[in-house]
Each structure stands twice: as C-alpha cells, then as structure tokens.
Amino acid sequence: MARKIGSRYTAHQILGRGSAGTVWLGEGPEGPVAIKLLREDLASDQELVGRFVQERTALLGLDHARVVAVRDLVVDGDDLALVMDLVRGTDLRTRLDRERRLAPAAAVSIVADVADALAAAHAAGIVHRDVKPENILLDMEGPLGPGGAHPALLTDFGVAKLIDTPGRTKSTRVIGTPDYVAPEIVEGLPPRAAVDIYALATVLYELLAGFTPFGGGHPGAVLRRHVTETVVPLPGIPDELWQLIVQCLAKAPASRLRASELAARLHDLLPLVAGMPPLDVDEPDAEPAAEAYEDDPYPTLPNAPRRTAVPLVPGSSTDSNRDTHTSMRVPAPDELSGGPRGTARAPRPAGGRRPGSARHRSEAVRKRRITLGIAALALVAAAGVGGYLATGGDDPGAPPQDSEQSSPSQPW
C-alpha cells in the first residue's frame, strides 16, 4: 500500500527493517529512491527532530561514489525520514550469511571501498559510528572488482548520532553494535573518526575468518573483550595484511590508521592477495549458556583457547598500546575491575586468585578464622600455664607469645 512521505515522495513497499526504522522502496521527483522511515518514538522526540534538522546540511553535502547519498531529510507530522539513493543489490551481511567467508581479494576490495567512503566522511567532519556489514551495500549493477567483488557503498550516515541524543540514552548505554564497538566507546570516551577504523577492521577480519575477533555470547562479555583481549592471528594471509588489521584494531585510537591511509594500503595489497582461496579457519569455541551470566554480566569465559586476555594493569601487558589506552580512559581502571573507587588493581599472583574477587575474599576470611582460632588456643594454653605457675608449678617456662594476636587483620 502506497504511503505519502512529505509532499514529494511516495513509499511503495518495504525493503527491510532495522533497529532505527524501516527502509521503503519509494518514488520521488527524480525517480526511484530508498526512504528510511525512522521509528515513531524517534519522530515524536522534539529534541531529536531539532538535531535531525541541524544535521541536514552536513548529510546532504556528503557526496562520494562509495557513499549512499542522502538526497533529502523529511520532517512531516509523525514522519521522520531520510531519502537516499536506491542501490540495486544487497547488503554485505546477506552475502556473508550465504558464503560464510570471502576470498581475501574480495574482502580487501570491499573494505577498501568502504575506507574510501569513510575518508570522504571524516574529511567532512562526519563520523559514521555504526560501521557493520548490514550498513555496507553491494551494487549488483556495478562492475565486478578483484575477487569477484561488487562495488561496496556505505549507508546510514548520521543515524547513530541522531539516536544518541542527551536524555534519550543513559550514560551507561553504548550506541552501536557490540561486535564492532571500539574500546574507547566502551570506556566512555566520545566517538572520533578512529572508532570507524576499528569497526571497519573488525569487518575485514570477519570477512576473512567468518566470525568477528571479539564477538559471541553475552553482549557484556563482548564489550569487555574489546577492552581486555588481543586479536587472535589468522593463519594463511600475508603478513602485511595481518599487520594492517592489528594496527587498525589497536586499543589506543591514536595508533590506528586514518581512513585515507587504510584505503591506500588496502589498494596496494590487492595484487598480493589475488587468487587466494577463502581461509580455512576453525570457529571459536561455543560460549556458555545465558544462565552462566546471571551472577556476573562480564564473566571471564572458560575454555577459550583462541583468545588471549590482556591485563588492565599498566606495564604488565604485552600489548604496546595498553598503557596509552588506559591513560585515556574516563572511568578509572578499578571501575572495570570491580575494585573500590580510587584504588589501583593489583596484578594477580601466579596461580592465585585475583585480590578482591568473591572467591579470594572467602579464602581470606577462612584463613583469618583459622588464625584467630590458633590465637585463641594459644591464649587458653597461656592461661593454663600461667595458672599452674601461680599455684606453685615447677615449670620454669614463660607464657608463649602469639605474633598473630597483635598484628592487624588484612584490609580485604
């Protein structure tokens, strides 16, 4: 059923649905268009509508061959819509669902196209904030590139920023998709251009491996992995490509490449990966059931040999970016580790429990009780011996002194 969108556009049929709204196939004065109609609760938010209008000039001015152009922004009654170019094709997620992983040449070609799009956006002062396969469209009418890849275009610019209005999102809420969220977003820093580079490197890893480097399981555990774990190597790809991925997945935003640098490096790597078949990579171990997270929303996952934890203690990590990253955090390190505010997290002793953990505290209480018990026995024994001496006993020994008795208890 046709639906009027403003005075110039008509929406004919639904093409897809997302978290922010519904995409329609529409018609405008210049021909077919795609119309993203935002959710009704967003359209009723006057603050968001004002922000929407403020973003209009920047979004309409973003013109690049690898960007799905925004033609118009419509505010009409309860309707809040972005009118965009219609791309005849599918999104990258659909291709991944069908093929699981791509040949390296196709993966590099697609990501190079998206990096070109981000370079133009960043130059215009626009951060996408939600780069993921669902927001990368493949133009099936365009010429085939390396590895049989169709031209890739990046869409949904500005949507994440529009939704992330003050008062609408809580301070603890993370805007974005957990698998692709940069560590600095998890830790409360404002999103800069580097968050798009991190997300795009995650997409490249996923295209090659068939899974994201830190994804799987409970969303809270996924977010923590972005901050605390190193990326697992992918066997079978050129070292130059792997080093590129590692650099763009750096914990410190300043260590990542800029979009223009990433695009240039990827284009240069295309001859190196030409003709390579898709990688044969084992899937990560299955995650525990949801019930396993009821007591700890950010658990340390057991039986995960494919991932290597990075301590949050500066100086104890093999990750060269960790010190820089922790110095930039907004929340203190103890807020992520669960310790009291204003205290540093001590390294875990080899073979021991982390100080401050529930099990460590129970062990400390048990040891303290044993110590007090021994001290009490010693006092009883001392009293017995003292009474014996006072009544004329012939034992010349002095009462035993318990060093544990006078020492202060540990501040657990």
N, C-alpha and C positions, 0 to 999 in steps of 0.2 A: 504494500500500500504506500503510495507516494506521500511525502511529508514535506511541507514547505520549511525551509531554514532561512530565516530573514526574508528579504524581498527579492533576492537574486538567485537563490539556489533551491533545488528540489532534491530530496533524498528518496531514492527508489527502492533499494534493497540493502540488507545488512551484509557486509563483507566479513566482519569479525568483531569480537568483543575483547576488551582488555580491562585492566583494573581501574582505569580512569574514565572509560566510556566505551562507546560503540562506534565503529567505522562503517559508514554507508557509502555505497556507490551513488553518486549524485550527478546532477547536471547544472551547469552554470552558463553565463552569457558566452563563454569561450569554449564550451564543450564539456566533456566528462571530467569529473573531479572526484576526489575522495574527501568525505566530510567526516571529521572526528567530532562526534557529539558527546560532550562531557556529561558526567553523571548529574542527575537533578540536584543532589545535595551540594555539588560544587557550584552549580549555576545559581543556587539560592544564597550563596555566600557573597555578600556585597563587597567585602574586603578582597576576596579573590577576583571578583569581576573587575574591580579597580586595578588590581595587579595585572590582570589579563590585558586590559586596555593599555597599560603602561608598556607591556612587552611587545605590543603590536608592531611598532616601528622596527625594533631590532629583528624580530622574526621575519617580517616581510622583506627586510633588507638582506637576509642571508641567501645569497644566490650562488650556487655551485653545482657542477654537474653530478656530484656524488651526494647531494643533499636533496631529499624530497621537499621541494619548495612549498612554503606556506603562502598561499595566494591571498587569503583573507581571514580575518577573525570576526566572528559574528556574535553580537550580544543582542538578543531579541526575546524579551519576556523571560521565560524559563529556559530558553535555549542559549547555550554557550558552546560555540563550535569553532574548530579550525578547519578551513577549507584548503586542501592540499592537492598537489599534482597526483594524478592517478597513475600508479605504476602497474603495468601488466605483468604480473608474476606472482611470486610467493615470498614468504619470509624465510630467513636462514634457519629458524627453528624447525620449520616443516621439512627442509632438506636434511637437517641433522637427524630428525626423527626417522626419516626414511633410510639414510645411508649410515648413520651412527657416527662415522668419522670420514673426513675428506682426505684426498691425496694432498701432500704438503704444498704442491704448486697451487692447487685451487684454494687452499686455506690461506696461503700467503697473499695471493692475488685479491681475495675478498677483503682481507684485513687491510691491505694497502689502500684499497678504495675507501674504506671507512676512515683510515688515518688521514687521507686527503680531505675528506669531509670535515673531520674534526679540526684540521689545520685551518680551514677557512672559518669555521665557527669560532675557534679560540682567537683568531686574529680580529674577529668582530666583537670579542668580549663575551661570547656566549658559551656556557658550559652545559653539556647535554645532561649529565648526572644519571642517566639510566641506559647506558650502552649495554646491549644484550642481543642475542640472536633474534628475539621477537621484534626488535626495532631496526633490524637490518633487512631491507627488501632486495630481492634479486630480480632484475629486469629481464624477463624471459624474451623480450623482443630485441634486446641488445646483442651485440656480437659476443661470441664466446672468447674468453681470455685464456690465460695459462691454466692447464689442468682441466679445461672444460668449464671454467667458472663463468657464470653470467655476471654482468656488471652489478656491483653492490651499491645501494644507496641507504643513507642513514635517515631515519624518520623520527618523529615525536620530539623534536627540539622544543624545549620550553615547558613541556607538560609536567615534569618532576618539579621544576621551580615554581610553577603556578600552584600546584597542590600543596607545596611546602610553605604555607603561609603561617605567620606567627599567630598563635591562638588555635589554629586548626590541628597542628601536630604537637604532641607532647615533647618535652625536652629529651626524653629517653627514646623517642621513636627515630628509627633510621629510615630515611627516604631512599628507596632503591630496591633492587632485588638482591637478597643475601649473597648469592654465589658470586656476584660481580662488584660488591661494595668494597671500596678501598679502606685500608686500615685507619686512615685519619678520620674518615666519616664515622667509623665505629667508636672512635675515641673522642668525638665531639668537635673536631676542627671543622671550619667552614669549607665547603666544596670549592676547590680550584680546578684548573684545567687538568692537573695531574690525575684527578680521580677518573677522568675519561680514559686516560692512557692505561691505567691499571685495569679498568674494566675491559678495554679492548684486548689487552694482553691475555686476560682470562678467557676471552672469546677465542683467541688464537690457540691457546692451549687446549680448549675444549674441541675445536675443530680437528686438531691433530690427534688427541687422545680419546675422544668420545666421552669425556667427563671433565668437569671443572676441577682446578687444582685443590680447592678447599671446600667443595660442596658436599652435600649428602647429609641426611639426618636432620636433627632438630635445628631450626634457624639460629637459635642462640649459640649452638656449638659451631655452626658455620661462621658466624661473625667472629667468634673467638679465634678460630683457626687463622683468619685473615691477619690477626694481630700477632699471634704467637707461634705460627708454624712456617717452616720453609717449604718452598715448592719442590715436589718430587721430580727428579730428572726424567725426561722422555728419551728412551734409547732409540737410536736409528735415525736421528735428524742431525744435520750438520751442526758443528759446534758454534758456528757464527749465529745460526738461528736460535740455538738454545741460549746463548749469552744475551741475545736481544730480548728474549722472553724474560729471563731472570732480571735484567736491568729494569724492564718496564713493570715487573711485579715487586720492585723494591719496596720495603716498608716505608722508607723515607721518601716523601713526594719529590723532593729536590733531586733525588738520584735517578728519577725516571727521565726518559727522553721526552722531548717536545713532540707534538703531533707531526710537524713537518719533518723532523729528523727521523721519526719512526717510519713515515711513509717512504722517505728516500732510501732508508736502509732495507726496507722490505722489497722495494722495486729492484734494488741491487741484488738481492738474494734469490730472485726468481730463477735465473739460469742455474743456480746451484741445486735447486730442488726439482728441476724439470725432470719428468719421467719417474719420479719416486712413487712407489705404491703407498696406499694408506698404511699407517703404522699398525703393528700387531702388539697392542698393549693390553695387559691384564687390567680388568676392572678393579677398583679398590674393594676392600673387604666390606661386607654389609654392615650397616650401622645397627646399633641396638634398637629395640622397640621403643615406642614413645614412652611407655611406662618407666623406662630406665631414667628418664629425665625429670620425674616428678619431684625428687628431692634436690636435684642440682640441675638448674636450667642450662648451665655451661659445663658439662662434665668433660673429664679427660677420657677420651674414648679408648676402650681396651682393644687389643688385637688389631692394631692399625699399623702394620709394619711399613706401609707405603708412605707414611708421613713422619716427619721428624720435628719434635717440639723445639721451640726456641724460648729459652728462659726470658722472663721480663726483667732480669737483673742486669743492669748495665755492666759491661766488662766480662760477663760470663758467657756471652753468646759468640757463636762462630759467624753470625750474620753481621757483616761490616756496617750495615745500615741501622742496626738496632739502637745504638747509642744516640744517633742523631734523632731517630724517631721518638724515642722515649722522652727526649728533652723537649719535644714539641707538643706533647700531649696536653690536653686541657684537664681531664680528670687525672688525679695523682695515680701513680702505679699501684698503690695499695687498694684503690677503689676497684681495680680489675682483679686483684689477687685476693680480695676479701678481708684484708687486714684493717686495723684501725686507721682512721684518717691521720695523715701526717707522719706515719711511720714507714720506713723502707722495708721492702720484702727481703728477708734474708735468704741466701741460697739454701736449697735442700741438701742436707748431709747425704753423702754417698750411702745408698742402701737404706736410708731412713725416711721418715715421713716428713712432709712439709710442715714446719712450725706454723701453728695457727689452724691447721686442719682439725676436723672433728675427731678423727682417729688419733692424731697426735695429742690433742688435749686429753682424751680419755686415757691414753697411755701415761701422760704426765700425772694425772690425778691418781692413777693406780700406783705409780712409783712413789708419789708423795705420801699416800696412805701407808705403804709398806714402811717408808722411812719413819713416819710418825709412830707406827706400831713398834718398830725396833727401839725408838727412843723411849716409848712408854715402858717397854720391858726392861730397858736399861735403868730407868728411874726406880722401878719396883725392886730390881736387884740391888740398886744402890741403897735404897731404904732398908732393905733386909740386912745388908751387910753393916750399914750404919747402926741399926738397932742391935745387932749382935755385938758390935764393938762397945756400944754404950752400956751393955749389960755385962761387960767383963769378958767378952770373947777374946780368944788369944790370936785371932788373925790380924797380923800387923799391916795388911794391905789397905790402901786408901780407896775411897769410893771411885768407881770408874766414871770418866767424863765423856759424854757423848757429844762429839763435834757437830753432829747434825742438829742437835737440840737448839743451839743458839744461833744457827745460821738462818737467814731469812729465806722464806719459801720463794720459788721461782715465779716471776710475774706472768704466768700464762694467761 
